[in-house]
Amino acid sequence: MTELKTALTGIEVPLAVSWFWLKRSEGKRKLRFVVSTYSYSGVYLVRLGRQRARH
């Protein structure tokens, strides 16, 4: 898990970005990204992203 906080040109709100590998069937993995305007930690963003990917 990795966390990156950055500011984009033209956007005054800071973004928190995190990514994780989502396990799929047959041993395949898919890279997923999670972006938030709230300053959540990377671990929490990944948790939210995995929950959302399951539904």
mmCIF file of the N, C-alpha and C atoms, coordinates in Angstrom:
data_MODEL
# 
_entry.id   MODEL 
# 
loop_
_atom_site.group_PDB 
_atom_site.id 
_atom_site.type_symbol 
_atom_site.label_atom_id 
_atom_site.label_alt_id 
_atom_site.label_comp_id 
_atom_site.label_asym_id 
_atom_site.label_entity_id 
_atom_site.label_seq_id 
_atom_site.pdbx_PDB_ins_code 
_atom_site.Cartn_x 
_atom_site.Cartn_y 
_atom_site.Cartn_z 
_atom_site.occupancy 
_atom_site.B_iso_or_equiv 
_atom_site.pdbx_formal_charge 
_atom_site.auth_seq_id 
_atom_site.auth_comp_id 
_atom_site.auth_asym_id 
_atom_site.auth_atom_id 
_atom_site.pdbx_PDB_model_num 
ATOM 1   N N  . MET A 1 1  ? 0.841   -1.170  0.000   1.00 0.00 ? 1  MET A N  1 
ATOM 2   C CA . MET A 1 1  ? 0.000   0.000   0.000   1.00 0.00 ? 1  MET A CA 1 
ATOM 3   C C  . MET A 1 1  ? 0.888   1.235   0.000   1.00 0.00 ? 1  MET A C  1 
ATOM 4   N N  . THR A 1 2  ? 0.464   2.190   -0.785  1.00 0.00 ? 2  THR A N  1 
ATOM 5   C CA . THR A 1 2  ? 1.227   3.417   -0.890  1.00 0.00 ? 2  THR A CA 1 
ATOM 6   C C  . THR A 1 2  ? 0.268   4.589   -0.862  1.00 0.00 ? 2  THR A C  1 
ATOM 7   N N  . GLU A 1 3  ? 0.728   5.680   -0.311  1.00 0.00 ? 3  GLU A N  1 
ATOM 8   C CA . GLU A 1 3  ? -0.097  6.886   -0.219  1.00 0.00 ? 3  GLU A CA 1 
ATOM 9   C C  . GLU A 1 3  ? 0.644   8.035   -0.865  1.00 0.00 ? 3  GLU A C  1 
ATOM 10  N N  . LEU A 1 4  ? -0.089  8.872   -1.574  1.00 0.00 ? 4  LEU A N  1 
ATOM 11  C CA . LEU A 1 4  ? 0.497   10.038  -2.213  1.00 0.00 ? 4  LEU A CA 1 
ATOM 12  C C  . LEU A 1 4  ? -0.462  11.200  -2.049  1.00 0.00 ? 4  LEU A C  1 
ATOM 13  N N  . LYS A 1 5  ? 0.013   12.291  -1.495  1.00 0.00 ? 5  LYS A N  1 
ATOM 14  C CA . LYS A 1 5  ? -0.804  13.497  -1.387  1.00 0.00 ? 5  LYS A CA 1 
ATOM 15  C C  . LYS A 1 5  ? -0.235  14.514  -2.354  1.00 0.00 ? 5  LYS A C  1 
ATOM 16  N N  . THR A 1 6  ? -1.107  15.082  -3.177  1.00 0.00 ? 6  THR A N  1 
ATOM 17  C CA . THR A 1 6  ? -0.648  15.976  -4.222  1.00 0.00 ? 6  THR A CA 1 
ATOM 18  C C  . THR A 1 6  ? -1.647  17.100  -4.450  1.00 0.00 ? 6  THR A C  1 
ATOM 19  N N  . ALA A 1 7  ? -1.223  18.117  -5.135  1.00 0.00 ? 7  ALA A N  1 
ATOM 20  C CA . ALA A 1 7  ? -2.109  19.209  -5.535  1.00 0.00 ? 7  ALA A CA 1 
ATOM 21  C C  . ALA A 1 7  ? -2.067  19.314  -7.052  1.00 0.00 ? 7  ALA A C  1 
ATOM 22  N N  . LEU A 1 8  ? -3.211  19.365  -7.675  1.00 0.00 ? 8  LEU A N  1 
ATOM 23  C CA . LEU A 1 8  ? -3.286  19.480  -9.125  1.00 0.00 ? 8  LEU A CA 1 
ATOM 24  C C  . LEU A 1 8  ? -3.453  20.939  -9.517  1.00 0.00 ? 8  LEU A C  1 
ATOM 25  N N  . THR A 1 9  ? -2.911  21.301  -10.650 1.00 0.00 ? 9  THR A N  1 
ATOM 26  C CA . THR A 1 9  ? -3.037  22.673  -11.136 1.00 0.00 ? 9  THR A CA 1 
ATOM 27  C C  . THR A 1 9  ? -4.503  22.983  -11.420 1.00 0.00 ? 9  THR A C  1 
ATOM 28  N N  . GLY A 1 10 ? -4.980  24.099  -10.894 1.00 0.00 ? 10 GLY A N  1 
ATOM 29  C CA . GLY A 1 10 ? -6.357  24.511  -11.131 1.00 0.00 ? 10 GLY A CA 1 
ATOM 30  C C  . GLY A 1 10 ? -7.343  23.989  -10.102 1.00 0.00 ? 10 GLY A C  1 
ATOM 31  N N  . ILE A 1 11 ? -6.904  23.116  -9.227  1.00 0.00 ? 11 ILE A N  1 
ATOM 32  C CA . ILE A 1 11 ? -7.761  22.581  -8.172  1.00 0.00 ? 11 ILE A CA 1 
ATOM 33  C C  . ILE A 1 11 ? -7.174  23.016  -6.833  1.00 0.00 ? 11 ILE A C  1 
ATOM 34  N N  . GLU A 1 12 ? -7.966  23.733  -6.061  1.00 0.00 ? 12 GLU A N  1 
ATOM 35  C CA . GLU A 1 12 ? -7.453  24.251  -4.793  1.00 0.00 ? 12 GLU A CA 1 
ATOM 36  C C  . GLU A 1 12 ? -7.578  23.258  -3.643  1.00 0.00 ? 12 GLU A C  1 
ATOM 37  N N  . VAL A 1 13 ? -8.302  22.193  -3.852  1.00 0.00 ? 13 VAL A N  1 
ATOM 38  C CA . VAL A 1 13 ? -8.517  21.189  -2.811  1.00 0.00 ? 13 VAL A CA 1 
ATOM 39  C C  . VAL A 1 13 ? -7.428  20.124  -2.916  1.00 0.00 ? 13 VAL A C  1 
ATOM 40  N N  . PRO A 1 14 ? -6.709  19.827  -1.832  1.00 0.00 ? 14 PRO A N  1 
ATOM 41  C CA . PRO A 1 14 ? -5.708  18.753  -1.892  1.00 0.00 ? 14 PRO A CA 1 
ATOM 42  C C  . PRO A 1 14 ? -6.385  17.385  -2.034  1.00 0.00 ? 14 PRO A C  1 
ATOM 43  N N  . LEU A 1 15 ? -5.719  16.496  -2.722  1.00 0.00 ? 15 LEU A N  1 
ATOM 44  C CA . LEU A 1 15 ? -6.256  15.153  -2.949  1.00 0.00 ? 15 LEU A CA 1 
ATOM 45  C C  . LEU A 1 15 ? -5.369  14.124  -2.257  1.00 0.00 ? 15 LEU A C  1 
ATOM 46  N N  . ALA A 1 16 ? -5.994  13.092  -1.722  1.00 0.00 ? 16 ALA A N  1 
ATOM 47  C CA . ALA A 1 16 ? -5.274  11.936  -1.190  1.00 0.00 ? 16 ALA A CA 1 
ATOM 48  C C  . ALA A 1 16 ? -5.492  10.793  -2.180  1.00 0.00 ? 16 ALA A C  1 
ATOM 49  N N  . VAL A 1 17 ? -4.412  10.197  -2.645  1.00 0.00 ? 17 VAL A N  1 
ATOM 50  C CA . VAL A 1 17 ? -4.479  9.128   -3.641  1.00 0.00 ? 17 VAL A CA 1 
ATOM 51  C C  . VAL A 1 17 ? -3.782  7.904   -3.073  1.00 0.00 ? 17 VAL A C  1 
ATOM 52  N N  . SER A 1 18 ? -4.404  6.747   -3.241  1.00 0.00 ? 18 SER A N  1 
ATOM 53  C CA . SER A 1 18 ? -3.793  5.506   -2.811  1.00 0.00 ? 18 SER A CA 1 
ATOM 54  C C  . SER A 1 18 ? -4.147  4.434   -3.832  1.00 0.00 ? 18 SER A C  1 
ATOM 55  N N  . TRP A 1 19 ? -3.386  3.346   -3.861  1.00 0.00 ? 19 TRP A N  1 
ATOM 56  C CA . TRP A 1 19 ? -3.667  2.275   -4.791  1.00 0.00 ? 19 TRP A CA 1 
ATOM 57  C C  . TRP A 1 19 ? -3.385  0.942   -4.140  1.00 0.00 ? 19 TRP A C  1 
ATOM 58  N N  . PHE A 1 20 ? -4.003  -0.104  -4.716  1.00 0.00 ? 20 PHE A N  1 
ATOM 59  C CA . PHE A 1 20 ? -3.835  -1.453  -4.184  1.00 0.00 ? 20 PHE A CA 1 
ATOM 60  C C  . PHE A 1 20 ? -4.105  -2.455  -5.293  1.00 0.00 ? 20 PHE A C  1 
ATOM 61  N N  . TRP A 1 21 ? -3.631  -3.663  -5.096  1.00 0.00 ? 21 TRP A N  1 
ATOM 62  C CA . TRP A 1 21 ? -3.892  -4.755  -6.030  1.00 0.00 ? 21 TRP A CA 1 
ATOM 63  C C  . TRP A 1 21 ? -5.136  -5.497  -5.557  1.00 0.00 ? 21 TRP A C  1 
ATOM 64  N N  . LEU A 1 22 ? -6.125  -5.588  -6.416  1.00 0.00 ? 22 LEU A N  1 
ATOM 65  C CA . LEU A 1 22 ? -7.366  -6.305  -6.115  1.00 0.00 ? 22 LEU A CA 1 
ATOM 66  C C  . LEU A 1 22 ? -7.249  -7.712  -6.678  1.00 0.00 ? 22 LEU A C  1 
ATOM 67  N N  . LYS A 1 23 ? -7.406  -8.705  -5.822  1.00 0.00 ? 23 LYS A N  1 
ATOM 68  C CA . LYS A 1 23 ? -7.302  -10.097 -6.260  1.00 0.00 ? 23 LYS A CA 1 
ATOM 69  C C  . LYS A 1 23 ? -8.567  -10.485 -7.016  1.00 0.00 ? 23 LYS A C  1 
ATOM 70  N N  . ARG A 1 24 ? -8.385  -11.089 -8.181  1.00 0.00 ? 24 ARG A N  1 
ATOM 71  C CA . ARG A 1 24 ? -9.488  -11.553 -9.010  1.00 0.00 ? 24 ARG A CA 1 
ATOM 72  C C  . ARG A 1 24 ? -9.417  -13.073 -9.120  1.00 0.00 ? 24 ARG A C  1 
ATOM 73  N N  . SER A 1 25 ? -10.384 -13.650 -9.809  1.00 0.00 ? 25 SER A N  1 
ATOM 74  C CA . SER A 1 25 ? -10.406 -15.098 -9.969  1.00 0.00 ? 25 SER A CA 1 
ATOM 75  C C  . SER A 1 25 ? -9.208  -15.569 -10.794 1.00 0.00 ? 25 SER A C  1 
ATOM 76  N N  . GLU A 1 26 ? -8.900  -16.819 -10.673 1.00 0.00 ? 26 GLU A N  1 
ATOM 77  C CA . GLU A 1 26 ? -7.808  -17.478 -11.393 1.00 0.00 ? 26 GLU A CA 1 
ATOM 78  C C  . GLU A 1 26 ? -6.443  -16.863 -11.072 1.00 0.00 ? 26 GLU A C  1 
ATOM 79  N N  . GLY A 1 27 ? -6.285  -16.286 -9.882  1.00 0.00 ? 27 GLY A N  1 
ATOM 80  C CA . GLY A 1 27 ? -5.005  -15.744 -9.456  1.00 0.00 ? 27 GLY A CA 1 
ATOM 81  C C  . GLY A 1 27 ? -4.608  -14.435 -10.115 1.00 0.00 ? 27 GLY A C  1 
ATOM 82  N N  . LYS A 1 28 ? -5.514  -13.839 -10.867 1.00 0.00 ? 28 LYS A N  1 
ATOM 83  C CA . LYS A 1 28 ? -5.197  -12.573 -11.526 1.00 0.00 ? 28 LYS A CA 1 
ATOM 84  C C  . LYS A 1 28 ? -5.360  -11.419 -10.545 1.00 0.00 ? 28 LYS A C  1 
ATOM 85  N N  . ARG A 1 29 ? -4.620  -10.333 -10.791 1.00 0.00 ? 29 ARG A N  1 
ATOM 86  C CA . ARG A 1 29 ? -4.722  -9.139  -9.961  1.00 0.00 ? 29 ARG A CA 1 
ATOM 87  C C  . ARG A 1 29 ? -5.010  -7.940  -10.854 1.00 0.00 ? 29 ARG A C  1 
ATOM 88  N N  . LYS A 1 30 ? -5.700  -6.954  -10.272 1.00 0.00 ? 30 LYS A N  1 
ATOM 89  C CA . LYS A 1 30 ? -6.019  -5.738  -11.006 1.00 0.00 ? 30 LYS A CA 1 
ATOM 90  C C  . LYS A 1 30 ? -5.642  -4.545  -10.135 1.00 0.00 ? 30 LYS A C  1 
ATOM 91  N N  . LEU A 1 31 ? -4.932  -3.594  -10.701 1.00 0.00 ? 31 LEU A N  1 
ATOM 92  C CA . LEU A 1 31 ? -4.509  -2.415  -9.965  1.00 0.00 ? 31 LEU A CA 1 
ATOM 93  C C  . LEU A 1 31 ? -5.682  -1.446  -9.855  1.00 0.00 ? 31 LEU A C  1 
ATOM 94  N N  . ARG A 1 32 ? -6.011  -1.041  -8.635  1.00 0.00 ? 32 ARG A N  1 
ATOM 95  C CA . ARG A 1 32 ? -7.107  -0.108  -8.387  1.00 0.00 ? 32 ARG A CA 1 
ATOM 96  C C  . ARG A 1 32 ? -6.581  1.133   -7.703  1.00 0.00 ? 32 ARG A C  1 
ATOM 97  N N  . PHE A 1 33 ? -7.146  2.278   -8.053  1.00 0.00 ? 33 PHE A N  1 
ATOM 98  C CA . PHE A 1 33 ? -6.775  3.557   -7.461  1.00 0.00 ? 33 PHE A CA 1 
ATOM 99  C C  . PHE A 1 33 ? -7.956  4.117   -6.690  1.00 0.00 ? 33 PHE A C  1 
ATOM 100 N N  . VAL A 1 34 ? -7.676  4.798   -5.575  1.00 0.00 ? 34 VAL A N  1 
ATOM 101 C CA . VAL A 1 34 ? -8.700  5.433   -4.752  1.00 0.00 ? 34 VAL A CA 1 
ATOM 102 C C  . VAL A 1 34 ? -8.277  6.885   -4.552  1.00 0.00 ? 34 VAL A C  1 
ATOM 103 N N  . VAL A 1 35 ? -9.195  7.817   -4.821  1.00 0.00 ? 35 VAL A N  1 
ATOM 104 C CA . VAL A 1 35 ? -8.909  9.243   -4.681  1.00 0.00 ? 35 VAL A CA 1 
ATOM 105 C C  . VAL A 1 35 ? -9.948  9.850   -3.757  1.00 0.00 ? 35 VAL A C  1 
ATOM 106 N N  . SER A 1 36 ? -9.498  10.739  -2.873  1.00 0.00 ? 36 SER A N  1 
ATOM 107 C CA . SER A 1 36 ? -10.411 11.382  -1.944  1.00 0.00 ? 36 SER A CA 1 
ATOM 108 C C  . SER A 1 36 ? -9.999  12.830  -1.729  1.00 0.00 ? 36 SER A C  1 
ATOM 109 N N  . THR A 1 37 ? -10.989 13.695  -1.510  1.00 0.00 ? 37 THR A N  1 
ATOM 110 C CA . THR A 1 37 ? -10.708 15.090  -1.174  1.00 0.00 ? 37 THR A CA 1 
ATOM 111 C C  . THR A 1 37 ? -10.538 15.261  0.330   1.00 0.00 ? 37 THR A C  1 
ATOM 112 N N  . TYR A 1 38 ? -10.855 14.221  1.093   1.00 0.00 ? 38 TYR A N  1 
ATOM 113 C CA . TYR A 1 38 ? -10.618 14.237  2.535   1.00 0.00 ? 38 TYR A CA 1 
ATOM 114 C C  . TYR A 1 38 ? -9.213  13.729  2.801   1.00 0.00 ? 38 TYR A C  1 
ATOM 115 N N  . SER A 1 39 ? -8.583  14.189  3.854   1.00 0.00 ? 39 SER A N  1 
ATOM 116 C CA . SER A 1 39 ? -7.207  13.753  4.115   1.00 0.00 ? 39 SER A CA 1 
ATOM 117 C C  . SER A 1 39 ? -7.190  12.465  4.937   1.00 0.00 ? 39 SER A C  1 
ATOM 118 N N  . TYR A 1 40 ? -7.714  11.402  4.344   1.00 0.00 ? 40 TYR A N  1 
ATOM 119 C CA . TYR A 1 40 ? -7.667  10.081  4.965   1.00 0.00 ? 40 TYR A CA 1 
ATOM 120 C C  . TYR A 1 40 ? -6.269  9.504   4.802   1.00 0.00 ? 40 TYR A C  1 
ATOM 121 N N  . SER A 1 41 ? -5.917  8.578   5.674   1.00 0.00 ? 41 SER A N  1 
ATOM 122 C CA . SER A 1 41 ? -4.640  7.883   5.528   1.00 0.00 ? 41 SER A CA 1 
ATOM 123 C C  . SER A 1 41 ? -4.737  6.900   4.359   1.00 0.00 ? 41 SER A C  1 
ATOM 124 N N  . GLY A 1 42 ? -3.583  6.479   3.858   1.00 0.00 ? 42 GLY A N  1 
ATOM 125 C CA . GLY A 1 42 ? -3.555  5.525   2.758   1.00 0.00 ? 42 GLY A CA 1 
ATOM 126 C C  . GLY A 1 42 ? -4.203  4.205   3.115   1.00 0.00 ? 42 GLY A C  1 
ATOM 127 N N  . VAL A 1 43 ? -3.987  3.750   4.345   1.00 0.00 ? 43 VAL A N  1 
ATOM 128 C CA . VAL A 1 43 ? -4.573  2.486   4.804   1.00 0.00 ? 43 VAL A CA 1 
ATOM 129 C C  . VAL A 1 43 ? -6.096  2.566   4.781   1.00 0.00 ? 43 VAL A C  1 
ATOM 130 N N  . TYR A 1 44 ? -6.645  3.684   5.249   1.00 0.00 ? 44 TYR A N  1 
ATOM 131 C CA . TYR A 1 44 ? -8.099  3.850   5.276   1.00 0.00 ? 44 TYR A CA 1 
ATOM 132 C C  . TYR A 1 44 ? -8.661  3.957   3.855   1.00 0.00 ? 44 TYR A C  1 
ATOM 133 N N  . LEU A 1 45 ? -7.965  4.653   2.967   1.00 0.00 ? 45 LEU A N  1 
ATOM 134 C CA . LEU A 1 45 ? -8.423  4.746   1.580   1.00 0.00 ? 45 LEU A CA 1 
ATOM 135 C C  . LEU A 1 45 ? -8.467  3.372   0.918   1.00 0.00 ? 45 LEU A C  1 
ATOM 136 N N  . VAL A 1 46 ? -7.452  2.561   1.175   1.00 0.00 ? 46 VAL A N  1 
ATOM 137 C CA . VAL A 1 46 ? -7.438  1.209   0.610   1.00 0.00 ? 46 VAL A CA 1 
ATOM 138 C C  . VAL A 1 46 ? -8.595  0.391   1.160   1.00 0.00 ? 46 VAL A C  1 
ATOM 139 N N  . ARG A 1 47 ? -8.878  0.515   2.446   1.00 0.00 ? 47 ARG A N  1 
ATOM 140 C CA . ARG A 1 47 ? -9.992  -0.196  3.051   1.00 0.00 ? 47 ARG A CA 1 
ATOM 141 C C  . ARG A 1 47 ? -11.310 0.198   2.373   1.00 0.00 ? 47 ARG A C  1 
ATOM 142 N N  . LEU A 1 48 ? -11.500 1.495   2.158   1.00 0.00 ? 48 LEU A N  1 
ATOM 143 C CA . LEU A 1 48 ? -12.713 1.972   1.483   1.00 0.00 ? 48 LEU A CA 1 
ATOM 144 C C  . LEU A 1 48 ? -12.783 1.452   0.054   1.00 0.00 ? 48 LEU A C  1 
ATOM 145 N N  . GLY A 1 49 ? -11.659 1.474   -0.632  1.00 0.00 ? 49 GLY A N  1 
ATOM 146 C CA . GLY A 1 49 ? -11.629 0.998   -2.021  1.00 0.00 ? 49 GLY A CA 1 
ATOM 147 C C  . GLY A 1 49 ? -11.943 -0.472  -2.144  1.00 0.00 ? 49 GLY A C  1 
ATOM 148 N N  . ARG A 1 50 ? -11.412 -1.283  -1.234  1.00 0.00 ? 50 ARG A N  1 
ATOM 149 C CA . ARG A 1 50 ? -11.696 -2.733  -1.283  1.00 0.00 ? 50 ARG A CA 1 
ATOM 150 C C  . ARG A 1 50 ? -13.162 -3.021  -0.972  1.00 0.00 ? 50 ARG A C  1 
ATOM 151 N N  . GLN A 1 51 ? -13.729 -2.298  -0.012  1.00 0.00 ? 51 GLN A N  1 
ATOM 152 C CA . GLN A 1 51 ? -15.145 -2.478  0.298   1.00 0.00 ? 51 GLN A CA 1 
ATOM 153 C C  . GLN A 1 51 ? -15.997 -2.126  -0.913  1.00 0.00 ? 51 GLN A C  1 
ATOM 154 N N  . ARG A 1 52 ? -15.657 -1.044  -1.569  1.00 0.00 ? 52 ARG A N  1 
ATOM 155 C CA . ARG A 1 52 ? -16.431 -0.606  -2.725  1.00 0.00 ? 52 ARG A CA 1 
ATOM 156 C C  . ARG A 1 52 ? -16.291 -1.587  -3.895  1.00 0.00 ? 52 ARG A C  1 
ATOM 157 N N  . ALA A 1 53 ? -15.115 -2.165  -4.067  1.00 0.00 ? 53 ALA A N  1 
ATOM 158 C CA . ALA A 1 53 ? -14.880 -3.101  -5.165  1.00 0.00 ? 53 ALA A CA 1 
ATOM 159 C C  . ALA A 1 53 ? -15.662 -4.394  -4.984  1.00 0.00 ? 53 ALA A C  1 
ATOM 160 N N  . ARG A 1 54 ? -15.950 -4.761  -3.735  1.00 0.00 ? 54 ARG A N  1 
ATOM 161 C CA . ARG A 1 54 ? -16.700 -6.006  -3.482  1.00 0.00 ? 54 ARG A CA 1 
ATOM 162 C C  . ARG A 1 54 ? -18.169 -5.869  -3.812  1.00 0.00 ? 54 ARG A C  1 
ATOM 163 N N  . HIS A 1 55 ? -18.694 -4.658  -3.804  1.00 0.00 ? 55 HIS A N  1 
ATOM 164 C CA . HIS A 1 55 ? -20.140 -4.469  -4.017  1.00 0.00 ? 55 HIS A CA 1 
ATOM 165 C C  . HIS A 1 55 ? -20.451 -4.036  -5.398  1.00 0.00 ? 55 HIS A C  1 
# 
